Structure formats: structure tokens, C-alpha cells
Amino acid sequence: MKIIILGAGQVGASVAEGLVSEANDITLIDTDPASLSELRDRFEIRTVCGNAASPSVLREAGADNADLLIAVTQSDQTNLCACKIARSLFNLPTRIARLRSTDYVDHPELLDNNNFAVDFSICPEQIVTDYIRRLIDFPEALQVLDFADGLVNLTSVVARDGNPLVGQPLASLREQLPDVDAHIAAIYRHGNPLLPSGDTVIAPGDEVFCLAATSHIRAVMQGLRGVAPPMRRIMIAGGGNIGLRLAASLDEDFNVKILEVDPHRAEKLAGSLRDALVLLGNSTDEKLLENEGIDETDLFVALTNDEEDNIMSASLAKRMGARHTLALVNRKSYVGLVEGGPIDIVISPAQASIGVLLAHVRRGDVVNVHSLRRGSAEALEIIAHGASGTSKVVGRAVGDIALPEGATINAIVRYSSLPDEMPRVLIPHRDTVIENEDHIIVFCPHKNMVKKVEKLFQVGFAFL
């Protein structure tokens, strides 16, 4: 696929990294020659220096025969103009835009083909906000991911000794949780993936990915991690776009304090939030944290624009008694260094957004993609189409499907043709037969498996 990416920032660089490894033809546009040079050398991609909304620059990048435009510059206006030009002048088939302002999202008619011609829009700030919000609802988890419109949930937890499922073989899962249908998708021990089988014993410290219907997932997590008290007191460092969005989503149901160093921004926050307490000060100020009861805080979230400050303030908050800490970190190299130490969870906005973009790039009918373990693994939701004569999966039992070694089918969501009948969530066994229009959730512990899985789900010409 020939793809043009506009913007060489953190999101653009992460998208380029995620797509170039899959043998796509990538061209990156930005106004900063130094950033382009660094990314060109690192990924061996083509770059064009110039205004991403300029017709001549888009033409130089190959817009006249490109398949996909991904506009992720820092400017909403540049992204929108580029999508409009790409359709009007070059008839570029698919256009995705990053939009930070809710003004455009609240008026979807502005994005249709008669206006800015955006096929799909993403807001990394909102994606990160929703991600953190799910973690607050599941305080035991490292990751909480939804599939099939929230019917299925994939969570990652670190197993803790003394809980029912720890020290037990996976074959005993149904015995331990008789009323729960769940599947252990993957286990990482000392950072290395294990291929789960019925004989695999979960050890303390294992990172376990478990998948189940959303109504059942909490019971599985408690069997691995125990019951964590709910979060009530939350302190947010940084009142930027993400900090404000998160505080607004928590304002009514939680005790929220937000620290902001800029007095003008603090005043704006105070006027925008109803119940949250806005404090003027630096999140690395020990005295301020002590005075505001950091030792009684359930979650400290560092969301400033300075990732070093986020790392420092979250580490300090943990040392001073915060129960959980979370930090926003852009650099991929930093994430692995600091997560699991004094900071419980590290979130990369670019990495959180990449899955949403990948769902629109993947071949076949891929409707959902989640990037896991800093991009090294993926979980996909794919719709199965066809019949036994035209598909390599439809009409076949799960045990007979030629998945790459290590990849697993973990759940099937089966929709009824009757409008009033709810979809069924199936945790498949070897003899479960896949039907046409089933939504299949596949876990790939290594990203190099993804192309093989996509190819497996493509239907033959007879079906088309």
C-alpha cells in the first residue's frame, strides 16, 4: 500500500514505524528537515520537506497514485486542508485526519466529501483520556482494551501470589471460576512470551493477558491479582488538553485535584470544572504534594507536556505514598525503562493512537486493532466472510485453522439476524466452528504474524 503521512511528530513517527515494518511504501511530509532526516535514516522511507497542505508538495509526495493519506500534523487546519486537496485534486481514495479540537468532531457534516473530505478522524488526546478512564475503573490492570463495541474485554495484569489462579495450571481455570467463560490469551514471564497450554502454570510476577465477556472480566482479574479497593481520590499533574478532558470526565464521581503551573491556564481550568479543585503549583514540589495529601491519593496522573517532569513527579508521588502512579511519556525508549519501577503505568499517546489507525490500514475486514507491549504484539478483531469453499476459516473448526504458531483465536462474537436478539460472546474450543459474519478476536504475540493472519481471513474470488 502506498501511504503518505503528514507530520513527523511523535504520532507521525510512530505511525511510520508501525507501517514501514509491514512493507508499505511510506512517504513522510514535514516542514522540519532535521526530523525528516532522522526518520529517513532510521526507517529508510521517502521524505518531502514542505507545507503538508500545499498541492505541489502533495504532488511531489506522490498523491496522484497514493492509496492512503494520514494527516497527523499539530495543526487541525493543515490536516483538514490536506484531506480536501487530496480528494479534490488527486482523488486520493482514503483520508484520515488528526483533529484536536472538538469543534470539528461535534459537527460531523463538516468532514463529509462535500466539505473537508475526511473519511475518518482521530483525536489522540481523547483516545488517551478514554484509556486512562478505563484503567481507573479497573485498578488491578495494566491495560484494558475493548472489542466488539465493548462486549469483549482484554486486560493485562501482573499475577500476585496467594490468589486462586496463581500457581495453578490453566486447565483448572473453569474449576476455579465455574460461572466464568474466559481465555488466557498470552503470558509474559520476565518479558518473554510463553505459549499457553492447559499444563501452563501461572507464576507470581507473570504478565497475563486474559480475555472474556466484559461482564466476566473482573472475576478473572480478581483470581489473578486479588480485589483492589476502588479509586476515589485522584490527583492530576498538568491541565493541558488531556488533563482537562480527564478531569472533566471524573469531575462528578471522584475527588479530583489538578495541579497547573501556569496561572492563566489554572484560571481557565477553574472556570471549566465544576467540582475539581484546581491548584496553582509545580507537580515536583514536595511540600505542595505533602500539603495536598499525596499519601492518601489513590491515583497520581502526570500529564504535563514535559515527559521528564512527568517521570519525576510520578516517581516522587509514589515515594511519598500515592497508591498508583501513571505518567504520560512520548519517547518509546523511556517507556520500557521506567514502567514497573516507581511508576506503575506509562502511557505513550502515539502508541495508544496507533491501533486506531492500523484498523484502517489492515487488509481484509479488520475492524479493531490494539497495539500491545509497546508495539511488539497485537490483538485484532476481524470479521469472517464467505463459506467453506471460499474462506480458509468459515465453516472450519478453530483447531483446524492454520494460524501462525503462537497466534490464538480467543473469542468469537456472533451476531443474530434478529434485530432484538443480543450478540453472543463465545470463548472457543478446538471444535468450535466459525460462521460467516462472526467477529473473531485474534492475539498475535509477535507483530510479524499479523500479515499471515490477515491473509488467512481474506476470501476467495468466488465469494467476491
Secondary structure, DSSP 8 states (H G I E B T S, - for coil): -EEEEE--SHHHHHHHHHHHTTT-EEEEEES-HHHHHHHHHHH--EEEES-TT-HHHHHHTTGGG-SEEEE--S-HHHHHHHHHHHHHHH--SEEEEE---HHHHT-GGGGSTTTT--SEEE-HHHHHHHHHHHHHH-TT-SEEEEEGGGTEEEEEEE--TTSTTTTSBGGGHHHHSTT--EEEEEEEETTEEE---TT-B--TT-EEEEEEETTTHHHHHHHHH-------EEEEE--SHHHHHHHHHHTTTSEEEEEES-HHHHHHHHHH-SS-EEEES-TT-HHHHHHTTGGG-SEEEE--S-HHHHHHHHHHHHHTT-SEEEEE---HHHHHHHBTTTBSEEE-HHHHHHHHHHTTTSSSSEEEEEEETTTTEEEEEEE--S-TTT-SSTTSBGGGS---TT-EEEEEEE--SSTTS--EEE---TT-B--TT-EEEEEESSGGGHHHHHHHH---TTT-
